[in-house]
């Protein structure tokens, strides 16, 4: 398994910030699913434009699948990008 810093560096080289890369590594090494509020808690930021922009970028690049739930009040994101998992090990 690749260590945390190598995995983060590899994801940063794909155009993400270090904070975003660390979050993606944590999610991928656990269940592979998350919601936006988990990123906000991890990054210690308020929900807003930056969070939405990050998840929109993940969708645009095809790194996640999305699933609506709870009467469309929440959206679950499933990391599914093979290259991401290869980088993380």
Helices and strands as residue ranges (DSSP letters): H 4-12, H 18-29, E 33-34, H 36-43, H 49-61, E 64-69, E 74-79, H 82-88
